[in-house]
Amino acid sequence: MPASAPPPTDRRFLGRLSLPERRFVADALRTETVGGVLLLVAAVVALIWANTPLKDSYAAVQDFHLGPAALGLDLSVEHWAADGLLAIFFFVAGIELKRELVAGELRDPKAAALPVIAAICGMAVPALVYTVVNLVGDGSLGGWAVPTATDIAFALAVLAVIGTSLPSALRAFLLTLAVVDDLLAILIIAIFFTDDLNFAALGGAVAGLAVFWLLLRKGVRGWYVYVPLALVIWGLMYNSGVHATIAGVAMGLMLRCTTHEGEEHSPGERIEHLVRPLSAGLAVPLFALFSAGVTISGKSISDVFTQPVTLGVVLGLVAGKALGIFGGTWITARFTRAELNPDLAWPDVFAVATLSGIGFTVSLLIGELAFEGDVALTNQVKAAVLAGSLIAAVLASVLLKLRVRRYQALCAEEDRDEDHDGIPDIYEEHTPEYHLRMAEIYERKAAEHRERAQLAGASRGGDDRPA
């Protein structure tokens, strides 16, 4: 490559991704989109099931207990979904975070500043909105963390339903926001929803994690080693009083996400590729199925917009998320003098910020933890999460549709591959080899057209009709 050739990666804010990063983002979001559609279907099924004559069977299945009581694991189906299946979701989140920190957008502190600050503001402002609403309305402050989370799978499902394809830079920004969002949600769960610690069980979980880490460092392979150990660690973590999903995050963070010589993919990427479909296609939809079933009535809908707790959740998701992410991004860009990609505009950032107001899975989980023991209030908060996420989805759909032609043109340009070598042309236009291949292609086309011109001329010359 000549010394004067421009770099293949655009380091401006929302600039072009490197080719490996673009491919990783595309693969990750493709699986999440499928999972998001399943999540949407599961939520609809749960709502129908809980609002028909079969609602008693829904409650019975939710409350059905199974598991070894001697190990402290005689749990209801609803608890198995929240504490067990979501551990798989957070395991994948841990791998994503590790990869972003060592090989992705978060490895460069300068590049990471914008999405990290945006994500922090996108959690702080919703919490502030909720707190203000409940201070004014004399409501409970216990649910301040409910509107802080973003559900990327549900957000991608919305994009799939409305038929909007975002340019890769916006998709990567959304994914990075979600990764940092998951980290902060994990910290909130670990710090604010942990009580009555059982230090013996916690010590056992820590020891199990140490063995897990040691086996990884020694290069031991085999699912039959790690899966049983992971189940033991999860069981000990559950009995320790720390939320069991923390075990999944910890194990995900321990995986190596950098490649060694001769490796095409790191162990973390390979395991994520195997486990992500299980998380997105089974674990999260099942959690939604047994958590999203709330009774809908005129009074329950009215309560969502009149009670301080539920109104705080709705406003936090719809207004807090949009203002927090957009405001944090814009202010950081101004102070760091980050240059926005000229192909995009600030309204695009606001649309993505609005889309981030879809806070389904983790918001439901935090709602259950925040108001544990109060079934009525928990159901009201779930209804508020559903309402807020729906409103945010509708608003984001409108904003994104206003720019859909621009997005389609940018996506077409990103995918253009005129030399048919499997690599988008935008990553090769700075190399002489690409232009030589294109010259050869056009020379063949020119020769073909000259031959057709001669044939057309010969055919016309033999035509006896008057000109």
BELVENSUL-V531339 format. One record per residue. N is the residue number from 0. RES is the residue in three letters. SS is DSSP state (H for helix, E for strand, L for the rest). Layout:
{{N:RES:SS} {N:RES:SS}}
This chain:
{{0:MET:L} {1:PRO:L} {2:ALA:L} {3:SER:L} {4:ALA:L} {5:PRO:L} {6:PRO:L} {7:PRO:L} {8:THR:L} {9:ASP:L} {10:ARG:L} {11:ARG:L} {12:PHE:E} {13:LEU:L} {14:GLY:L} {15:ARG:L} {16:LEU:L} {17:SER:L} {18:LEU:H} {19:PRO:H} {20:GLU:H} {21:ARG:H} {22:ARG:H} {23:PHE:H} {24:VAL:H} {25:ALA:H} {26:ASP:H} {27:ALA:H} {28:LEU:H} {29:ARG:H} {30:THR:H} {31:GLU:H} {32:THR:H} {33:VAL:H} {34:GLY:H} {35:GLY:H} {36:VAL:H} {37:LEU:H} {38:LEU:H} {39:LEU:H} {40:VAL:H} {41:ALA:H} {42:ALA:H} {43:VAL:H} {44:VAL:H} {45:ALA:H} {46:LEU:H} {47:ILE:H} {48:TRP:H} {49:ALA:H} {50:ASN:L} {51:THR:L} {52:PRO:L} {53:LEU:L} {54:LYS:H} {55:ASP:H} {56:SER:H} {57:TYR:H} {58:ALA:H} {59:ALA:H} {60:VAL:H} {61:GLN:H} {62:ASP:H} {63:PHE:L} {64:HIS:E} {65:LEU:E} {66:GLY:L} {67:PRO:L} {68:ALA:H} {69:ALA:H} {70:LEU:H} {71:GLY:L} {72:LEU:L} {73:ASP:L} {74:LEU:E} {75:SER:E} {76:VAL:H} {77:GLU:H} {78:HIS:H} {79:TRP:H} {80:ALA:H} {81:ALA:H} {82:ASP:H} {83:GLY:H} {84:LEU:H} {85:LEU:H} {86:ALA:H} {87:ILE:H} {88:PHE:H} {89:PHE:H} {90:PHE:H} {91:VAL:H} {92:ALA:H} {93:GLY:H} {94:ILE:H} {95:GLU:H} {96:LEU:H} {97:LYS:H} {98:ARG:H} {99:GLU:H} {100:LEU:H} {101:VAL:H} {102:ALA:L} {103:GLY:L} {104:GLU:H} {105:LEU:H} {106:ARG:H} {107:ASP:L} {108:PRO:H} {109:LYS:H} {110:ALA:H} {111:ALA:H} {112:ALA:H} {113:LEU:H} {114:PRO:H} {115:VAL:H} {116:ILE:H} {117:ALA:H} {118:ALA:H} {119:ILE:H} {120:CYS:H} {121:GLY:H} {122:MET:H} {123:ALA:H} {124:VAL:H} {125:PRO:H} {126:ALA:H} {127:LEU:H} {128:VAL:H} {129:TYR:H} {130:THR:H} {131:VAL:H} {132:VAL:H} {133:ASN:H} {134:LEU:H} {135:VAL:H} {136:GLY:L} {137:ASP:L} {138:GLY:L} {139:SER:L} {140:LEU:H} {141:GLY:H} {142:GLY:H} {143:TRP:L} {144:ALA:L} {145:VAL:H} {146:PRO:H} {147:THR:H} {148:ALA:L} {149:THR:L} {150:ASP:L} {151:ILE:H} {152:ALA:H} {153:PHE:H} {154:ALA:H} {155:LEU:H} {156:ALA:H} {157:VAL:H} {158:LEU:H} {159:ALA:H} {160:VAL:H} {161:ILE:H} {162:GLY:L} {163:THR:L} {164:SER:L} {165:LEU:L} {166:PRO:L} {167:SER:H} {168:ALA:H} {169:LEU:H} {170:ARG:H} {171:ALA:H} {172:PHE:H} {173:LEU:H} {174:LEU:H} {175:THR:H} {176:LEU:H} {177:ALA:H} {178:VAL:H} {179:VAL:H} {180:ASP:H} {181:ASP:H} {182:LEU:H} {183:LEU:H} {184:ALA:H} {185:ILE:H} {186:LEU:H} {187:ILE:H} {188:ILE:H} {189:ALA:H} {190:ILE:H} {191:PHE:H} {192:PHE:L} {193:THR:L} {194:ASP:L} {195:ASP:L} {196:LEU:L} {197:ASN:L} {198:PHE:H} {199:ALA:H} {200:ALA:H} {201:LEU:H} {202:GLY:H} {203:GLY:H} {204:ALA:H} {205:VAL:H} {206:ALA:H} {207:GLY:H} {208:LEU:H} {209:ALA:H} {210:VAL:H} {211:PHE:H} {212:TRP:H} {213:LEU:H} {214:LEU:H} {215:LEU:H} {216:ARG:H} {217:LYS:L} {218:GLY:L} {219:VAL:L} {220:ARG:L} {221:GLY:L} {222:TRP:H} {223:TYR:H} {224:VAL:H} {225:TYR:H} {226:VAL:H} {227:PRO:H} {228:LEU:H} {229:ALA:H} {230:LEU:H} {231:VAL:H} {232:ILE:H} {233:TRP:H} {234:GLY:H} {235:LEU:H} {236:MET:H} {237:TYR:H} {238:ASN:H} {239:SER:H} {240:GLY:L} {241:VAL:L} {242:HIS:L} {243:ALA:L} {244:THR:H} {245:ILE:H} {246:ALA:H} {247:GLY:H} {248:VAL:H} {249:ALA:H} {250:MET:H} {251:GLY:H} {252:LEU:H} {253:MET:H} {254:LEU:L} {255:ARG:L} {256:CYS:L} {257:THR:L} {258:THR:L} {259:HIS:L} {260:GLU:L} {261:GLY:L} {262:GLU:L} {263:GLU:L} {264:HIS:L} {265:SER:L} {266:PRO:H} {267:GLY:H} {268:GLU:H} {269:ARG:H} {270:ILE:H} {271:GLU:H} {272:HIS:H} {273:LEU:H} {274:VAL:H} {275:ARG:H} {276:PRO:H} {277:LEU:H} {278:SER:H} {279:ALA:H} {280:GLY:H} {281:LEU:H} {282:ALA:H} {283:VAL:H} {284:PRO:H} {285:LEU:H} {286:PHE:H} {287:ALA:H} {288:LEU:H} {289:PHE:H} {290:SER:H} {291:ALA:L} {292:GLY:L} {293:VAL:L} {294:THR:L} {295:ILE:L} {296:SER:L} {297:GLY:H} {298:LYS:H} {299:SER:H} {300:ILE:H} {301:SER:H} {302:ASP:H} {303:VAL:H} {304:PHE:L} {305:THR:L} {306:GLN:L} {307:PRO:H} {308:VAL:H} {309:THR:H} {310:LEU:H} {311:GLY:H} {312:VAL:H} {313:VAL:H} {314:LEU:H} {315:GLY:H} {316:LEU:H} {317:VAL:H} {318:ALA:H} {319:GLY:H} {320:LYS:H} {321:ALA:H} {322:LEU:H} {323:GLY:H} {324:ILE:H} {325:PHE:H} {326:GLY:H} {327:GLY:H} {328:THR:H} {329:TRP:H} {330:ILE:H} {331:THR:H} {332:ALA:H} {333:ARG:H} {334:PHE:H} {335:THR:H} {336:ARG:L} {337:ALA:L} {338:GLU:L} {339:LEU:E} {340:ASN:L} {341:PRO:L} {342:ASP:L} {343:LEU:L} {344:ALA:L} {345:TRP:H} {346:PRO:H} {347:ASP:H} {348:VAL:H} {349:PHE:H} {350:ALA:H} {351:VAL:H} {352:ALA:H} {353:THR:H} {354:LEU:H} {355:SER:L} {356:GLY:L} {357:ILE:L} {358:GLY:L} {359:PHE:L} {360:THR:H} {361:VAL:H} {362:SER:H} {363:LEU:H} {364:LEU:H} {365:ILE:H} {366:GLY:H} {367:GLU:H} {368:LEU:H} {369:ALA:H} {370:PHE:L} {371:GLU:L} {372:GLY:L} {373:ASP:L} {374:VAL:H} {375:ALA:H} {376:LEU:H} {377:THR:H} {378:ASN:H} {379:GLN:H} {380:VAL:H} {381:LYS:H} {382:ALA:H} {383:ALA:H} {384:VAL:H} {385:LEU:H} {386:ALA:H} {387:GLY:H} {388:SER:H} {389:LEU:H} {390:ILE:H} {391:ALA:H} {392:ALA:H} {393:VAL:H} {394:LEU:H} {395:ALA:H} {396:SER:H} {397:VAL:H} {398:LEU:H} {399:LEU:H} {400:LYS:H} {401:LEU:L} {402:ARG:L} {403:VAL:H} {404:ARG:H} {405:ARG:H} {406:TYR:H} {407:GLN:H} {408:ALA:H} {409:LEU:H} {410:CYS:H} {411:ALA:H} {412:GLU:H} {413:GLU:H} {414:ASP:H} {415:ARG:L} {416:ASP:L} {417:GLU:L} {418:ASP:L} {419:HIS:L} {420:ASP:L} {421:GLY:L} {422:ILE:L} {423:PRO:L} {424:ASP:H} {425:ILE:H} {426:TYR:H} {427:GLU:L} {428:GLU:L} {429:HIS:L} {430:THR:L} {431:PRO:H} {432:GLU:H} {433:TYR:H} {434:HIS:H} {435:LEU:H} {436:ARG:H} {437:MET:H} {438:ALA:H} {439:GLU:H} {440:ILE:H} {441:TYR:H} {442:GLU:H} {443:ARG:H} {444:LYS:H} {445:ALA:H} {446:ALA:H} {447:GLU:H} {448:HIS:H} {449:ARG:H} {450:GLU:H} {451:ARG:H} {452:ALA:H} {453:GLN:H} {454:LEU:H} {455:ALA:H} {456:GLY:H} {457:ALA:H} {458:SER:H} {459:ARG:H} {460:GLY:H} {461:GLY:L} {462:ASP:L} {463:ASP:L} {464:ARG:L} {465:PRO:L} {466:ALA:L}}
